[in-house]
Amino acid sequence: LSMSAMSAPAAQGAQQDGQWEIKAQMSMGGMPVVEPMTTTQCVSKEDAKNPQSFLPTAGDANGCKVSNQQVNGNKTTFTLTCDGPPKFSGAGEIVYGRDTYTGSMKMDIGGQEMTVTYSAKRTGDCAK
């Protein structure tokens, strides 16, 4: 499972452009699988307007597709299916503010349930 599957949850148009720090923690059976991962992402003004561009994916190589995206206030829900390898599916939700967001995604990977929890904060403007 690639880091990109965990690194960029959705945020509705209320999200600001700029540099974001995203922390992701994977767990199975309530126990952490690996150490929490932290990535940074530069969000352009165009991307900040398009929540679809922030939904988690596992990259084109995994054949992942996001569907059933629904926005209700400051919460976005979605489903994700990936043809693999490995083949997996999941559902998630993101609750966002202007400078932060939190969320989780539950995935079924070969009959094993994995949960990824997210927290993100805007850390400033993108480097030029």
Secondary structure, 3 states (H helix, E strand, C coil): CCCHHHHCCCCCCCCCCEEEEEEEEEEECCEECCCCEEEEEEECHHHHCCHHHHCCCCCHHHCEEEEEEEEECCEEEEEEEECCCCCEEEEEEEEECCCEEEEEEEEEECCEEEEEEEEEEEEECCCC
